[in-house]
């Protein structure tokens, strides 16, 4: 969803059971899987 242009806030609004840390954990996992650094905007 992030790659498709959705913001973290939009995802959290659509999926109220998720927390911001869940999204970050997914990004960290993907970065390790593909062996690339994670860059988080803030």
C-alpha positions in Angstrom: 0.0 0.0 0.0 2.9 2.4 0.8 4.4 1.6 -2.6 1.0 2.4 -4.2 1.0 5.9 -2.6 -1.0 5.4 0.6 0.3 7.1 3.6 0.9 5.4 7.0 -2.1 7.4 8.3 -4.4 6.2 5.5 -3.4 2.6 6.2 -3.9 3.0 9.9 -7.4 4.5 9.3 -8.3 1.6 7.0 -7.0 -1.0 9.3 -7.7 0.1 12.9 -6.1 -3.1 14.4 -2.7 -2.1 13.1 -0.3 0.3 14.8 2.4 2.5 13.3 5.0 0.1 14.7 3.5 -2.7 12.7 4.1 -0.8 9.5 7.6 0.0 10.5 8.3 -3.7 11.4 7.1 -4.7 7.9 9.4 -2.2 6.3 12.3 -3.4 8.4 11.6 -7.0 7.5 11.4 -6.2 3.8 14.7 -4.2 4.0 16.4 -7.2 5.6 14.9 -9.6 3.1 16.1 -7.6 0.2 19.3 -6.5 1.9 18.7 -2.8 1.6 18.6 -0.1 4.3 15.3 1.2 5.6 14.7 5.0 5.1 11.8 6.3 7.1 10.4 9.8 6.5 9.4 11.7 9.4 
